[in-house]
Amino acid sequence: MESILYILERGDNMKKSSVTINMEQVRHLTESRLWSWNELARKAGLSVTTIFSLRSGRRNASNLTARKIAAALGVAPQEIIKK
């Protein structure tokens, strides 16, 4: 698995300033690891409020937030970003 630092530095060529995360995919990945939303937030270095705001659709994610969530889940950012 790529290191979180490498993924965050590389940026995976994501050019938009904000992205819409596929929270259904994130939910599936989170549940498959038997994690709570709180645990995902902790592993991604984000607040629980941020995770719930994304989950409810009240906000989009920054590129950095998307990369942090993806890194915590061990997937490429493109796997959780809506196209």
C-alpha positions, 0 to 999 in steps of 0.5 A: 500500500502506498504511504499516506504521505506519498498520496497526499504529496502526489495529489493523483492529478486531481485538478478541481478545487473541490470534489463530490465524494461517493459516500455510498462507496465510502460507506461500503468500504468503511463497513467492510472494515468494520469501522464506525464513521468516527473511526474513519474520521480518526484514521483520516485525520478529519473531524466527525463533523466533516465526515457527517457533512460530506455524508449528508451532502451539505458540502463537497470535499476539498482535494486534500480531504478526498485524498485523506479519506482514500488513504485511510481506506487504502484506495485511490482517490478516484475510487471514491470520487463521483465522476 
